[in-house]
């Protein structure tokens, strides 16, 4: 095993989110848009995992036996619902401050989640593997998108899934997700997103090429101001999600 020399860590991005760490679980705070966005992505993850792995949605813990990685987990907004559904969850974030916030909240909630202050490339180098990887609102904050996505793909078990949610690099996204959301409406702190770091769907496809993990579904996510909620849509010009899969090769989900 060789020492890892390349990194996906963008230090200014880590410092930025570390400064806001205390706000993670405040639904009216700086992460309010993420709390509003959470229901649509949780529904998508739950329905897709149930269908893909043939699980009974009526069961108390339908994800039992599945190992999840939430990479760039922040304060644990996705880790905790997955743990409640029965998944074995590893939550990883390059910010040690975020991880400490996540640990405290999980302990107060009575949940057992394996939180680690680490990176995708370090986990991949260690040989970690998962049935499901949640890669949500992270790829636009890393230093090396290709290395990051290839590292994540390397950890997807045969028959496993990876969910990716991010923001498209379009003029519409610049107007709505950055100028509108950060500078006009103040939904997010100014500087949360940088236009040049936004990621186009074809760049995700290109980064995953040759990894054995391929995108099988794409979906836009749009905000409905009248209902004050996010919904899946056909419009991928701003927010979008993609679902990627590694072929099974005779693999049994949940196997070590």
N, C-alpha and C positions, 0 to 999 in steps of 0.2 A: 504494500500500500504506500503510495507516495504522498508527501505532504501537500496540502491544499494551498496553492499560491494565488489563484484567482478568487475574487470575491464578488458577491452581489450586493454588499453593503454600501449604501449611499449615506455617509455619515450625517450630512445636513438633514436628510429625510428622517433618519433615526432620532436625531436630537429634537427635531420639530415635534414628532409624535410623543416623545418622552416627556416633553414639557406639558403636554395636554393629558398625560396619563390619568390624572385624578378625575378627569371628566368622562371616562369610558362608560360608566354605568349610570350617568345622569341623562335621562331621556330628554331633558329640556336644555342640556348644555351644548358644548361645542360639537358633540357627536350626534346631535339630534337628527340630522339627515340620515345617518347610518341606522339609528333606531327605527326611523320611518321606513327605511329600505329593507330592514331585516325580514319582515313578514313575507315579502315576495320571494326573497332568495331562500328562506327556510322552507317555504311551501314547495318550491322547485326542487330543492335538494331532497326533501322527504319523499315526494311523489316519485322522483326519478330513481332513488335508491331502492324504494319498495318494489318498483316495477323491475328494475334491472336484476336484483338479487332474489326476486320471487318471495318477498317477505309479506307477512300478514299485517296490514295497517291497523287492524283491530287488536293486535297483541299489545301487551303492556310495554314491552321493550323490543320493538321489531328490529332494531339494529344490533341486537345482542350477537356477539361473535364476529362482528366486523370491526376492523381497526381503521380509525380515521386519523388523518393529519390535518390540522388547521394551520397552514403556514402563513405567517404574518398575522397571528391571532389577535394582536392587540390586547384588549382587556378580557377577551373570552366570550364575546357576544354570540359567536357560533358554537364554540366548544361546549358551553353549558347545555344548550338544547340537544346537541348530539349525544351528550352523556346521559341526559334524561331519557333519550330514546333507546338507551342500552349499549351504545357504541363504546369501545375502548378508545379513548381520545388522547392524542398527543397534541398539545398546543405549543407552537414554536414562534418566537418573535426575536428579532435581532436587538430589540430594546429590553434590557434587563428591568427597567422601570415598569414597562408594560406588563412583563411577566409577574412581577411582584404584586401589581394590582390584581391581575387575573387570579393568582394563587389565593389572595386574601378573600376575593369575592366567592371563589369556588368553595373555600373552607366554610365561609359563612352560609353558603347554600347547601352544605352537606354533600358536595359532589367530589368524586375522586377523578381528577384530571392530571395527566402527566405534562406539566408545563416546563418548558425549557427555553432558556435564553441562548438561541443558536440560529444557524442559517440553513437554507435548503441545501447548499453544497456540502456543509458539514454533515448533515443527516444522511445525504446520499453517499458520501465518502465512508460513513460508518456502516453502510449496508442496510439501513432501515427500509422497510417496505410496508405498504398500506393498501387496504382494499379501496379506500376513498380518500382523495386529497382535495381539500377545500382551499382554493387559491383565489380569495375574494378581495378585490380592491387592494391588491398588493403589487401586481406586476408593474404598475405605473410609478412605483416608488423605488424600484431597485436600480442598482448601478449598471448591471449587465443583464438585459432581458433574455438573451439567448442562453447564457450560462444558467440563469435562474430557472427557466422553463425546462431546459434539458436535465437539470438536477432534480426538479420535481418529477419529470417524466420517468426518470430512472427508478423512482421509488414506487411507482404504480404497479401493483401486482398483476399478473395475468388475469384477465377478467375484471380488473379494477377500473375505477372511474376517477377522472379529475374534473372538477368544476373550476372555471376561471371567470371572474367578473372584473371588468375594468371599464375604462372610458376611451372612446374612439378619438383618434387625432384628426378632427375635422373642424372646419370653421364654425359649424353649428355647435360643437362641443365647447369650443373656445367661448362662444357667445353665451351659452346656457350654463355649462358646468363650471366655468371659471369666472368670467366677467359677471354673469347673472347671479350665480350662487354665492360667490365669494365677495364681490365688490358692490353689487347692487342690493341684493336681498340679505346678505350677511348670514346665510345659512351655514357657511363654513368659514373658518379663519382665513384671511387673505394669505395666499401663498401655499395653501394646502395642496394644490395641483399646479404643475408646470406644463404648459402646452407641449413643449418639446419632448416631454417624457411620456405623453399619452401614447397608447399602443393600438395600432390598427389590427383588425382581424387577420389579415394576410400575414402580418408579422408574427402572430402566434402560430399560424400554420407553418411558416417557414422555420421557426425555432424548433417546432416539434418534428419536423421532417427527419426521418431516419431513426427516431427514438423508439418506434414501435407503438407509440401512443398517438392516436389520430383523432381529430375533431369530428364528431358525428352529429352534432346539433348546435345551432346558433339561435339566439333569441335576443331581441332588443328589450330594454326596460325603460319605460316612460313614466313621467310624473303626471298625475291627474290633479291639477290644482283645486278643482271643485270638490273632489272627494278627499283631498290631502293624502293621497296614497300613491304608491308605485305599483305598476302593473306590467306584466310581460306584454310585448308588442312586436310588430314586425320592423319597427324603426330601430336600427342599430347605429344611427348617426352619432348618438351621445353615449348613453350607458348600454352595455350589452353583456351577455353571458354566453360562454361556450361550454359544451360538454365534450370531453375527450375520453377515449376508452383504449385499453390495451387488450388485444385479442386473448382469448382464454387459454388455448393450448392445453386443455384438459385440467385446468386449475380449479380447485374447489375454494370458493370464497370463505375467508376466515381461517384458512390453513396457515400454519406458521411458515 
